[in-house]
Amino acid sequence: MSLRIMDLFNFYSVGCFIRHGLQPDNPSLFGIYFDLAARVSGIKSPRKWSSQAYLQMARVFLDAACDERLAGHWRRQCLDQVVFAIQHATEKASSRRLLTEALRMRRELADMVDIELR
């Protein structure tokens, strides 16, 4: 059980590193974050936690991508990664609420990209 608690702690810790751009020259954090999401998915109800973990990731990536204080290359990497997190959250949604939230984030991303391209 303690291993799963450590996985959950590490998941949130790596999320903080990504969100605040604490290691902007360390793109391996994205792979670590996705691996930890897969591991924490099995803590309770796997499908519910999986969707929630990926929604949390998408929020972190979107927040970082919108934060103008972070390095531009880090923000672009976060924008690249948010697509995968939203896709995973959509596929693994275990309730209408989680699916609605994933689809809302997809629309937010589409609006954000549309603004970026203008």
ABEGO torsion letter per residue (X at the ends): XAAAAAAAAAAAAAAAAAAAGABAABAAAAAAAAAAAAAAAAABBAAAAAAAAAAAAAAAAAAAAABAABBAAAAAAAAAAAAAAAAAAAAABABAAAAAAAAAAAAAAAAAAAAAAX
